Amino acid sequence: MANQEQKSRSKEEILFKLISIIIGNILIVLAFNGFFIPNKLLSGGVGGIALMTQYLTGIPSGIAVFVINIPIFLVGAKMVDREFVIYGFISMFIFSALLTFTAGIDRYINVDDILVAAAVGGALTGLGMGLMFRHRTNSGGLDIIAAILKKKYNMNMGTGLMVINSVIISLSSFLFGIRPAVYTLISMYISYNIVDKVQIGFNMKKNVFVVSDKSSEIADEIMKGFNRGVTLLEGMGGYKKENKKIIYCIVVSKEVAKLKRIVDDIDPAAFLIINDVVEVSGSTFKNVGI
């Protein structure tokens, strides 16, 4: 019975991954063929290199994407999780095919404002990539390199891609001028902010420290109020040299107001510290992303 349930979950997970790859790539291709190419904008990653190749040589970007990705996947196969690379290859193949078959779709969109094209294209790209990252898949290409950076240096996927792509855009500014490069950077900034939001979730996690003389009472109320554990740390006041119990816990942003009320009701003089948390896994928190 347990094996059947596990197989069922595995099939469901594979289905969700494939759906995320298809939808994600549709969004990215819509950004490329609908907004970037008609306005001579660029993009980051292998797609951006493919666009430069198309502008310079006339080689279709869909074909260029496929050729450029081959050496990247050979490197990724050795350094990144095998499953991640396999899904990346599937994604790259779908992206390349869609990019080729939807060429000319801009005639149905017709956006003449380059800033609007950069913003909408960036948002669509960010949604597409974020959707794939959230389901532990990717769009291939430099996503593989970004995954290596995350694995080695714990760098967010969006941040890693932004760093790599800034180099690509700097190169493109020498080839095509500063104007398209600036608009492309605006598009990328929008895109990678959305990537991090979609991958991590719009409801950011917060870590909370509470220093109080009534730590046990506050801890009990937090556990009852949020159905989640807390950690009590040993501490000592620097002025009075008194031993104190420091409460440490993780909540989501929408729970912060409720937590503050609990603390204030029990001990208005409590010392409270709240910080953003990029990633949480384990316990009652679901691990999301790469």
C-alpha positions as CSV (number, residue, x, y, z in Angstrom):
1,M,0.0,0.0,0.0
2,A,2.8,2.4,1.0
3,N,4.6,1.6,-2.3
4,Q,1.4,2.3,-4.3
5,E,1.0,5.7,-2.6
6,Q,4.6,6.6,-3.2
7,K,4.3,5.7,-6.9
8,S,1.1,7.7,-7.1
9,R,2.8,10.7,-5.6
10,S,5.8,10.3,-7.9
11,K,3.6,10.2,-11.0
12,E,1.7,13.2,-9.7
13,E,5.0,15.1,-9.1
14,I,6.3,14.2,-12.6
15,L,3.0,15.5,-14.1
16,F,3.2,18.8,-12.2
17,K,6.8,19.2,-13.3
18,L,5.9,18.6,-17.0
19,I,2.9,21.0,-16.8
20,S,5.1,23.7,-15.2
21,I,7.7,23.2,-18.0
22,I,5.1,23.6,-20.7
23,I,3.3,26.6,-19.1
24,G,6.6,28.2,-18.1
25,N,8.0,28.0,-21.6
26,I,4.8,29.3,-23.2
27,L,5.1,32.4,-21.0
28,I,8.8,32.9,-21.9
29,V,8.3,32.3,-25.6
30,L,5.4,34.8,-25.5
31,A,7.8,37.3,-24.0
32,F,10.5,36.7,-26.6
33,N,8.4,36.5,-29.8
34,G,5.7,38.9,-28.7
35,F,7.7,41.7,-26.9
36,F,11.5,41.3,-27.1
37,I,12.2,40.5,-30.8
38,P,9.8,43.0,-32.3
39,N,11.3,45.8,-30.2
40,K,14.9,44.6,-30.8
41,L,15.3,44.0,-27.0
42,L,17.6,41.4,-25.6
43,S,17.3,39.0,-22.7
44,G,19.6,37.2,-20.4
45,G,20.8,33.6,-20.5
46,V,21.1,31.4,-23.5
47,G,18.0,33.0,-24.9
48,G,19.7,36.4,-24.9
49,I,22.8,35.0,-26.6
50,A,20.4,33.4,-29.2
51,L,18.7,36.8,-29.8
52,M,22.1,38.4,-30.3
53,T,23.0,35.7,-32.8
54,Q,19.7,36.2,-34.6
55,Y,20.2,40.0,-34.8
56,L,23.7,39.6,-36.1
57,T,23.5,36.6,-38.4
58,G,19.8,35.9,-39.1
59,I,20.0,32.4,-37.6
60,P,16.7,31.7,-35.9
61,S,16.9,32.0,-32.2
62,G,15.2,28.6,-31.7
63,I,18.0,26.8,-33.5
64,A,20.7,28.9,-31.7
65,V,19.2,28.0,-28.3
66,F,19.5,24.3,-29.0
67,V,23.1,24.5,-30.2
68,I,24.4,26.7,-27.4
69,N,22.7,24.6,-24.7
70,I,24.6,21.4,-25.7
71,P,27.9,22.1,-23.9
72,I,26.1,23.6,-20.9
73,F,24.2,20.4,-20.4
74,L,27.3,18.3,-20.7
75,V,28.8,20.3,-17.8
76,G,25.6,20.3,-15.8
77,A,25.3,16.5,-16.0
78,K,28.5,16.3,-13.9
79,M,27.9,19.0,-11.4
80,V,24.1,19.3,-10.8
81,D,21.4,16.9,-9.8
82,R,20.7,14.5,-12.7
83,E,17.0,14.9,-12.5
84,F,17.3,18.7,-12.6
85,V,19.4,18.4,-15.8
86,I,17.0,15.9,-17.4
87,Y,14.0,18.2,-16.9
88,G,16.2,21.1,-18.1
89,F,16.9,19.3,-21.3
90,I,13.2,18.6,-21.8
91,S,12.4,22.2,-21.1
92,M,15.1,23.4,-23.5
93,F,13.8,21.2,-26.3
94,I,10.2,22.6,-25.7
95,F,11.5,26.2,-25.5
96,S,13.5,25.8,-28.8
97,A,10.5,24.3,-30.6
98,L,8.0,26.8,-29.4
99,L,10.4,29.7,-30.2
100,T,10.7,28.4,-33.8
101,F,7.0,27.7,-34.4
102,T,5.6,30.9,-32.8
103,A,7.8,33.3,-34.7
104,G,5.7,36.2,-35.9
105,I,3.2,36.1,-33.1
106,D,3.9,39.8,-32.5
107,R,1.5,40.7,-35.3
108,Y,-1.3,39.8,-32.9
109,I,0.2,41.8,-30.0
110,N,1.7,44.9,-31.6
111,V,3.2,46.8,-28.7
112,D,5.1,49.9,-30.0
113,D,6.2,51.3,-26.6
114,I,9.6,49.8,-25.8
115,L,9.3,50.4,-22.1
116,V,5.9,48.6,-22.0
117,A,7.5,45.8,-24.0
118,A,10.4,45.5,-21.6
119,A,8.2,45.5,-18.5
120,V,5.6,43.0,-19.8
121,G,8.2,40.8,-21.4
122,G,10.2,40.8,-18.2
123,A,7.2,39.9,-16.1
124,L,6.2,37.0,-18.4
125,T,9.8,35.7,-18.3
126,G,9.9,35.9,-14.5
127,L,6.6,34.2,-14.1
128,G,7.7,31.4,-16.5
129,M,11.1,30.8,-14.9
130,G,9.7,31.2,-11.3
131,L,7.0,28.6,-12.0
132,M,9.6,26.1,-13.2
133,F,12.0,26.8,-10.4
134,R,9.2,26.4,-7.8
135,H,8.5,22.8,-9.2
136,R,12.2,22.0,-9.2
137,T,12.5,22.2,-13.0
138,N,14.3,24.8,-15.2
139,S,14.4,26.3,-18.6
140,G,17.9,24.9,-19.3
141,G,20.9,27.0,-20.3
142,L,22.2,29.3,-17.7
143,D,19.7,28.1,-15.2
144,I,22.0,25.1,-14.9
145,I,24.9,27.4,-14.0
146,A,22.7,29.3,-11.6
147,A,21.8,26.0,-9.9
148,I,25.5,25.3,-9.5
149,L,26.0,28.7,-7.9
150,K,23.1,28.0,-5.5
151,K,24.5,24.6,-4.6
152,K,28.0,25.9,-4.0
153,Y,27.4,29.4,-2.6
154,N,23.7,29.3,-1.5
155,M,23.0,32.2,-3.9
156,N,19.3,32.7,-4.9
157,M,18.5,31.6,-8.4
158,G,17.2,35.0,-9.3
159,T,20.3,36.8,-7.9
160,G,22.7,34.3,-9.6
161,L,21.0,34.8,-13.0
162,M,21.1,38.5,-12.6
163,V,24.8,38.5,-12.0
164,I,25.6,36.3,-15.0
165,N,23.2,38.1,-17.3
166,S,24.6,41.5,-16.4
167,V,27.8,40.4,-18.1
168,I,25.9,39.3,-21.2
169,I,24.0,42.6,-21.4
170,S,27.2,44.5,-21.0
171,L,28.6,42.7,-24.0
172,S,25.4,43.4,-25.9
173,S,25.6,47.2,-25.2
174,F,28.9,47.3,-27.2
175,L,27.2,45.5,-30.2
176,F,23.8,47.1,-30.3
177,G,24.2,50.4,-28.3
178,I,23.3,51.5,-24.8
179,R,19.5,52.1,-25.3
180,P,18.4,48.5,-25.9
181,A,20.8,47.4,-23.2
182,V,19.2,49.8,-20.6
183,Y,15.7,48.6,-21.4
184,T,16.8,45.0,-21.3
185,L,18.3,45.6,-17.8
186,I,14.9,47.0,-16.7
187,S,13.2,44.0,-18.1
188,M,15.7,41.6,-16.3
189,Y,15.3,43.5,-13.0
190,I,11.5,42.9,-13.2
191,S,12.0,39.4,-14.3
192,Y,14.4,38.2,-11.6
193,N,12.5,39.9,-8.8
194,I,9.4,38.0,-9.9
195,V,11.5,34.8,-10.1
196,D,12.4,35.1,-6.4
197,K,8.9,36.0,-5.4
198,V,7.3,33.0,-7.3
199,Q,10.0,30.6,-6.2
200,I,10.1,31.5,-2.5
201,G,6.5,32.6,-2.3
202,F,4.8,35.9,-1.9
203,N,4.3,35.3,1.8
204,M,7.9,35.7,3.0
205,K,9.0,33.9,6.1
206,K,10.2,35.8,9.1
207,N,12.5,34.7,12.0
208,V,11.5,36.2,15.3
209,F,13.5,36.6,18.6
210,V,11.6,37.5,21.7
211,V,13.4,38.4,24.9
212,S,11.1,38.6,27.9
213,D,10.8,37.7,31.6
214,K,7.6,35.8,30.7
215,S,9.2,33.7,27.9
216,S,7.5,30.4,28.9
217,E,4.0,32.0,28.8
218,I,4.7,33.6,25.5
219,A,6.1,30.4,24.0
220,D,3.0,28.4,25.1
221,E,0.7,31.0,23.5
222,I,2.7,31.0,20.2
223,M,2.6,27.2,20.0
224,K,-1.1,27.2,20.7
225,G,-1.9,30.1,18.4
226,F,0.2,28.9,15.4
227,N,0.3,25.1,15.9
228,R,4.1,25.4,15.5
229,G,7.0,24.7,17.7
230,V,9.4,27.3,19.1
231,T,13.0,27.1,20.4
232,L,14.1,28.5,23.8
233,L,17.7,29.7,23.8
234,E,19.7,30.4,26.9
235,G,20.8,34.1,27.2
236,M,22.1,36.6,29.8
237,G,21.3,40.3,30.1
238,G,24.4,42.4,29.6
239,Y,23.5,45.0,32.2
240,K,22.0,43.0,35.1
241,K,23.7,39.7,34.3
242,E,20.4,37.9,34.7
243,N,19.7,34.6,32.9
244,K,16.9,34.8,30.4
245,K,15.1,32.4,28.0
246,I,15.1,33.8,24.5
247,I,12.2,32.6,22.2
248,Y,13.2,31.8,18.6
249,C,10.6,30.9,16.0
250,I,9.7,31.2,12.3
251,V,6.4,32.6,11.0
252,V,5.1,33.8,7.7
253,S,4.6,37.5,7.1
254,K,0.8,37.4,7.5
255,E,1.2,36.0,11.0
256,V,3.5,38.7,12.3
257,A,0.7,41.0,13.5
258,K,-0.9,38.1,15.5
259,L,2.4,37.2,17.1
260,K,3.0,40.9,18.1
261,R,-0.5,40.9,19.8
262,I,0.4,37.7,21.7
263,V,3.7,39.2,22.9
264,D,2.2,42.6,23.8
265,D,-0.8,41.1,25.7
266,I,1.5,39.0,27.9
267,D,4.5,41.3,28.3
268,P,4.4,44.8,26.8
269,A,8.0,45.4,27.8
270,A,9.3,42.4,25.8
271,F,12.1,42.9,23.3
272,L,11.2,41.8,19.8
273,I,13.4,41.3,16.7
274,I,11.9,40.3,13.4
275,N,14.0,39.6,10.2
276,D,13.2,38.3,6.7
277,V,14.2,34.7,5.9
278,V,15.0,33.7,2.4
279,E,14.5,30.0,2.7
280,V,13.1,27.6,5.3
281,S,12.7,23.8,5.0
282,G,11.8,21.1,7.5
283,S,9.2,20.8,10.2
284,T,5.9,22.4,9.2
285,F,7.5,24.4,6.4
286,K,7.5,22.9,2.9
287,N,10.8,23.1,1.0
288,V,10.2,25.0,-2.3
289,G,12.5,25.4,-5.2
290,I,15.8,24.1,-6.3
